[in-house]
Amino acid sequence: MARFNYRMQNILGLMENFEEQAKQNFADKRRILSEEEDALAALNDKKAKLNEEAKKLRLGAIDVRKIKENDYEKKFIDEEIKKQKVKVHVANKNLENARLRMQEAIKNRKMHEKLKENAFEQFMAEEAAKEIREIDGLTSYVYGAGRKNS
């Protein structure tokens, strides 16, 4: 029996490499999004602490300087939160784009695997047909030779 050799094996290998790269890129984008979300959560926690501090400053003896510093810090944190929300949004978009590229790479790899499978099935059918022809030829020769000798 002949050996099956898929003529587009190198392309299938490339598709597998592209898929691995796309998966790695997706994982990197997911990690970045997680880091950005963690940073946003930290900023929100800091804002909550500043709000608690502001309440305490207004309940006790009034220190105008500390209240103004607290207000300034809250405004600064609000700006940082806005910036961080933009970063989270961008990271989400990047993650979605990476997901789409990964899906495309998986689809291409599966398509080439199906082509390889179809080529193998065709190869097996051709090999079976060759084997049948060889058996028919041998059978014809054996029976043909036996009739001539009789």
C-alpha positions, 0 to 999 in steps of 0.5 A: 500500500502506498503512503498517504502524502497530503500535498497541503500539509505545510499549509495545515501546519501554518494554520495550526501555528496561526491558531496558536498565535491567535490563542496566545494573543487572545490570552494576552488581551484577556490578561490586559483587560483583567489588569485594567478592570483590577485598576478600575476597582482599586480606584473605585475603592480609593474613591469610596475611602475618600468619601468615608473620609469626607464624611468623617471630616465634616462630622468632627471639628471642621478643618477647612484645609483637610476638607479642601484636600479631600475634595481635590483628591476626590476630583482627581480620582474621578478623573482617573476613574474616567481615564481608567474606564476608557482603558477598560473599554479599549481593552474590551474592544481589543479582546473582542478583536482578538476573539474574532481573529482566533475564531477565524484561525480556528475555522481555517484550521478546521477547514484544512483538516477537513480537506486533509480528511477528504483527501485521505478518504479519496486516497483510500478509495483509490487504493481500494480500487487499485487492489481490486484491479490487481486481484481481478488481474491475478484472478483472470491470469490464474483462471485464464492459465488454468483453462489453456492448460486443460 
